[in-house]
Amino acid sequence: MKKIRKAQKKQYAVLGLGIFGSSVAKTLSKYDCEVLALDHDIKCVNRLADVVTQAMQCDITDIDQLRTSGVSECDVAIVGMGNHLEETVLAIINLKELGVPYVVAKAKNKRYMQIFLNVGADRIVRPEKEMGRQIAKSLLSNNIVEMLDIDDEFSLVEIEAPVSWVGKSLKDLDARRRYGINVLGIRQPQNKKLSLNPDADYIIDACDHLVVIADSETFSNLDELNKI
């Protein structure tokens, strides 16, 4: 069987093409990454055949089939069957034995997470928990449009321009000193264009969205900015 061609850029393998695995594979492909997609279900494989670099039917618990697939040529492997303990454990062990440098595994709970780490996974993701936390945080403020946690303390947040900021320049606003917020970019919703590192003399418009870094305490109080 054909193997993925070795290239300078990172190559990824996605094992398990359910909703999570398919989303990962499609997103990586969208950014022009080389992606090897593997699943035992031929229907799942066929759905991604025209999207990824290579899609193959494969029993990921069988190390010989994995070896034949060319997965050892990949830099990163994502194991997406977090609800299936035995399959995920065997997949992680096989990937490490085949020399894949970095293995990411989906886990459905804390116990599975610990098991996957113990057998060699480099990173564990719990999509449902992480998404639930982000949705809950975004509901804490009417200003928040989009949010991405950077770590336990800081988040990258896209907010609607607070009323009190409209008509002021970034320099006059001095958001870092006054509010503990670093403004990284301005998005104009009418054309959805994001301008990074905006000029200090930029005047904030009522329609603007601001991309900022803020700590947890600051973004939870963003609504208060409209009262200043």
N, C-alpha and C positions, 0 to 999 in steps of 0.2 A: 504494500500500500504506500501511497505517496506521503512524504513527510513535509512538514512546513519548512520552507526555505529559510536558512539562517540569514538574519539581517542585523543591521546595526541597532535598530530600535528594539525595544523590549517586545517579547512575544508572550502571549497569554494563553492559558488553557482554562476552559470553563467546563467543569464536570458536573453534570446534572442540569438539564435544560427545562426546568419548571419555570414559574413566573420569575423567581429571583435570578436564576442562572441565565435565562434568556435576556432579561433586562441588562445584566452585566455584560453579556456577550454583544448585544446590540449597541450598547453605549460605547464600549471599547472600539468596536468596528466603526462607529460613527466618527471617532477621532483618529481614524486611519491606522489603528493598531492591527497587528497580525494576531488573529484569534483562532485557536483550535477548540471546537465545541464538541463535547462527547456526551452521549447518553445511550442507555440500552434500548430506549424506545425509538424506533425508526421514524415515527411520526414527529417527534420532537426534533430529531436530527434534520428531517426534510424541511421543517419550518424555518430553519436557520441556514439552510444550504446556500442560499443566494445572498446571505447577509455577511457571514463571517468568511475568513480565509479558507477554512476547511471544517466541515462538519462530518463526524463519523459515528456510526453505531459501535458502541464499545461497552463491555462489562468492566466498569471501573474498579471492581474488586479483584479483577484478574490482572496480575502484574504483567503477564506476557502480552495480553491485549493492549495494555497501556504502553508497554515498551514499543510495540509495533505501531501504535498511533503516532509516535514521534513526540510524545509529551515531554520527554527528557530534554528536548531542545528548547523548551519554554523557560522563561525567567520567572514567571509567576503562574501559579495555578489556584483557581478559585473552586472550592468544593461546595456545591449549592444544595445538597440534600440534607439540610440541617435536622430534619425530623426523623431521619433514618440513621440510627446510631451505628449499627454494625457496618453498613455500607460506607459511611463517612470515615469511620476509624480505619477501615481497610484501605480506603482511597488515600488518606493522609499518609499511612505507613508506606504504601506503594510509591507514592510520589516522592517521599523522602529517600526511599531506597533507590529510586531512579535518578536521584540527584537534582530534583527541582529545588532551586535555592529558596523560594519564598512561597509558602502555602497559606492561603486564606480559607477559613472554613466558616460556614454558616451554622449557628447553633440555636436551638429552640428554647433553651433554658440555661441556667447557671451551671447545673450539674454537667450537661453535655459540653458546655464551654470548657470546664476544667478537664474533662476527659480528652477533648481534642487537643488542648494544650499539652497534656501529658504525653500524647503519642506523637507530638512533633509539629503541630500547626504553629505557624509564626504569628498569625493574627486571627482573632475570632470576631465575627460580626453577628449581631442580633437585630436584624432589620425591623422587626415589629416593635421591639422595645425602643430602638433609637428613633424610629419614625413617630411613635407615640409621644415620646418626650419632646421632640421638636414641635409637633402639632400643638401640644399643651402649652409650650412656651410661647408659641406664636399667638395663641389666644389671649395671652396676658396683656397684650397691648393692641389697640386699634391701629397703631401706626405701622406695625410690622407687616411687610409684604412677603419676605422670604428670610429664612434663617438657616445658618449652618454652624453647628458647634465645632470649634477648633480644638478645644479640650474641655476639661471640667469647669474651667473658670471663664474662658473667653468665647465669644461667638461672633461670626461674621453675619451682619444683619442688613437687609435692605428695608429701609423705612420710608414712609411718606414724609415729605418735608413738614415738620411741625409748624403750626400757624405762626408761632413766635419767631421762627427763623426766616420767614418769607420776606424778601426785600432787603435782606442783610447780605453782606459779602462774607465769605468764609473767614477772611482775615478779621473782620469786625466781630464775627460770631465767636471766634476763639473757642471752638467746641472742646478741644482737648483740655484746656485749663479749666473751663467753666463747668463742663458736664462729664469729663472723663471719656469722651468719645473721639475717636480718630476717623475723620472722613477720608475714605480711600477713593471714592468715585461718585459721579452723578449720572443717573439714568433719566433720560427724558422719555416718558411713556409714549408720547406721540410717535416716536420713531424707534423706540426700544433700544436706542444706542447708549452704551455705557462708556463714559469718558473717565479714564483713570487719572489719578494725580491732578485734580482740577486746580486751576489757577487760584491763588489766594484772593484775587479781586473778583472772582465769580459771584454774581448776585443770585441768590436762591429764589427760584420761581415756585409758585404755589403747586404746580403740577410735577415738580421734580421728585424723584426718588433718590435717596442718598444711601450709598453703600458704606457702612461703617463697621469698625471693630469696637465692641463694647464688652465689659464684664457682665456677669449675670445680674448683679444688683442694679447696674445702670439700665440694661435693656428692659428689666421688669418694671422700671419706673418711667418708661418713655412717654406714657400718656401725660405725665406731669409736665412735660415740656410745653404742651399746649396751654398750660395754665400760667406760664411765666409771663 
